[in-house]
Amino acid sequence: MSHDGFEEFARRVRPMLLALARRMCGHGGVDPEDLVQEALTRALSYHGALVAQPEPVYRAWLCRALTNHFLDLCRKRRSELLEHERGDLRLVRGEVEAPDARTGEAWEHISDKDFLAAIARLSNPRVREAYELHATGLRYRAIAQRMGVPEGTVGSWLFQARKELKALLLPLTGGDGGGDVE
């Protein structure tokens, strides 16, 4: 992976990113400098592919990475506040998010090819269709309307899809030496 020219590019776009981060953060508890640093760190990881794009596309990608990280932090803060207010949620969340020694960063090593192959292997075509629609950004209600089923069914299908995908992809995280899904 080549990082040629990244430092100069980062120096050039940093003021723009910092201005965007300051507008997003206002006087809240999120540090704009941290947002910029995270966006640039992510860009460095993908610099080889992004540098081939026109600079406006690369800048847009950076702005999107910064915005996504900001939204992730906001969601995390909202969840923490909710958990603080409702202690019973902490217990449920702890059960759902039980740490697995093989996960974490290991999921980042699954290729797009392996992920798409796993999606193609979902056992039920309706489950696969619901998952693919959700992956395009559609909400449960829109998926339910498009597929002619209740929202609860969509939720059930998406749960099933995630469970199956985890089972199909977990071996690729390094637990058994990896390899293709196919």
C-alpha positions in Angstrom: 0.0 0.0 0.0 1.5 3.3 -1.0 1.2 6.4 1.1 2.9 8.7 -1.4 1.6 12.2 -1.2 -0.7 11.6 1.7 1.1 13.9 4.1 0.9 16.8 1.7 -2.7 16.1 0.9 -3.6 15.8 4.6 -2.0 19.1 5.3 -4.0 20.7 2.5 -7.4 19.4 3.5 -7.0 19.6 7.3 -8.3 23.2 7.6 -11.5 22.2 5.6 -12.0 19.1 7.7 -11.4 21.1 10.9 -14.0 23.8 9.9 -16.5 21.0 9.1 -15.8 19.3 12.5 -16.2 22.5 14.4 -19.6 23.2 12.8 -20.8 19.7 13.6 -19.5 19.7 17.2 -20.6 23.2 18.2 -19.9 23.5 21.9 -20.7 19.8 22.5 -18.5 17.3 24.2 -16.9 16.0 21.0 -13.4 17.4 20.1 -13.2 18.5 16.5 -9.5 17.8 16.4 -10.2 14.1 17.3 -12.8 13.9 14.5 -10.3 15.3 12.0 -7.6 12.9 13.2 -9.9 9.9 12.9 -11.0 10.9 9.4 -7.3 11.3 8.3 -6.4 8.0 9.9 -9.2 6.2 8.0 -8.1 8.0 4.8 -4.5 6.8 5.3 -5.8 3.2 5.4 -7.6 3.7 2.0 -5.1 6.2 0.5 -3.9 3.7 -2.2 -7.4 3.4 -3.7 -8.6 7.0 -3.0 -5.6 8.7 -4.5 -6.7 7.3 -7.9 -9.9 9.2 -7.6 -10.3 12.9 -8.5 -9.5 15.1 -5.5 -13.1 16.3 -5.0 -14.1 12.6 -4.7 -11.4 12.0 -2.2 -12.4 15.2 -0.2 -16.0 14.0 -0.2 -15.0 10.6 1.1 -13.0 12.3 3.9 -16.0 14.5 4.8 -18.2 11.4 4.8 -15.7 9.5 7.1 -15.6 12.5 9.5 -19.4 12.8 9.5 -19.9 9.0 10.1 -17.4 9.0 13.0 -19.2 12.0 14.5 -22.6 10.2 14.2 -21.1 7.1 15.7 -19.9 9.1 18.7 -23.3 10.7 19.1 -25.0 7.3 19.0 -22.6 5.9 21.5 -23.2 8.9 23.8 -26.9 8.6 23.5 -26.7 4.9 24.3 -24.5 5.6 27.3 -27.0 8.2 28.6 -29.9 5.8 28.1 -28.1 3.0 29.9 -27.3 5.4 32.8 -30.9 6.3 33.1 -32.1 2.7 32.7 -29.8 0.2 34.5 -31.8 -2.8 33.2 -30.7 -2.0 29.7 -27.0 -2.5 30.7 -27.7 -6.1 31.6 -29.4 -6.9 28.3 -26.7 -5.1 26.3 -24.0 -7.0 28.2 -25.5 -10.3 27.1 -25.8 -9.2 23.5 -22.3 -7.7 23.3 -20.5 -10.5 25.1 -16.9 -10.2 23.9 -15.5 -12.9 21.6 -11.8 -13.3 21.5 -11.8 -13.9 17.8 -13.8 -10.8 16.8 -13.1 -7.1 17.0 -10.5 -6.1 14.4 -10.6 -9.5 12.9 -13.8 -8.6 11.1 -11.9 -5.9 9.2 -9.9 -8.6 7.4 -12.9 -10.1 5.6 -12.7 -9.2 1.9 -15.6 -7.8 -0.1 -15.5 -10.9 -2.2 -15.9 -13.1 0.8 -18.7 -10.9 2.2 -20.7 -10.9 -1.0 -20.2 -14.7 -1.4 -21.6 -15.1 2.2 -24.6 -12.9 1.3 -25.3 -15.1 -1.8 -25.2 -18.2 0.5 -28.0 -17.0 2.8 -30.4 -19.9 3.0 -33.7 -18.0 2.3 -34.0 -15.8 -0.9 -36.5 -13.5 0.9 -34.0 -13.1 3.8 -31.3 -12.3 1.3 -33.5 -9.8 -0.5 -34.4 -8.1 2.8 -30.7 -7.9 3.8 -29.6 -6.5 0.4 -32.4 -3.9 0.6 -31.4 -2.9 4.1 -27.7 -2.7 3.0 -28.8 -0.1 0.4 -30.0 2.1 3.3 -33.7 1.3 3.3 -35.5 1.2 6.7 -37.6 -1.7 7.9 -40.9 0.1 6.9 -39.7 0.7 3.3 -38.5 -2.9 3.0 -41.8 -4.2 4.4 -43.8 -2.1 1.9 -41.6 -3.1 -1.0 -41.7 -6.8 -0.1 -45.4 -6.8 1.0 -44.8 -8.2 4.5 -45.1 -6.8 8.0 -42.2 -4.8 9.5 -41.8 -7.4 12.2 -41.1 -10.0 9.5 -38.4 -7.8 8.1 -36.9 -7.5 11.5 -36.9 -11.2 11.9 -35.4 -11.8 8.5 -32.6 -9.2 9.1 -31.8 -10.9 12.5 -31.7 -14.3 10.7 -29.4 -12.8 8.0 -27.0 -11.3 10.5 -26.9 -14.6 12.4 -26.2 -16.6 9.3 -23.6 -14.2 8.0 -21.8 -14.3 11.3 -21.7 -18.1 11.1 -20.5 -18.0 7.5 -17.8 -15.3 8.1 -16.5 -16.1 11.6 -14.1 -18.8 10.3 -12.6 -16.1 8.0 -11.6 -13.9 10.9 -8.6 -16.1 11.6 -10.1 -18.6 14.0 -9.5 -21.5 11.6 -6.8 -20.1 9.3 -9.2 -18.2 7.0 -10.0 -18.8 3.4 -12.7 -18.2 0.9 -16.4 -18.6 1.9 -17.1 -20.6 -1.3 
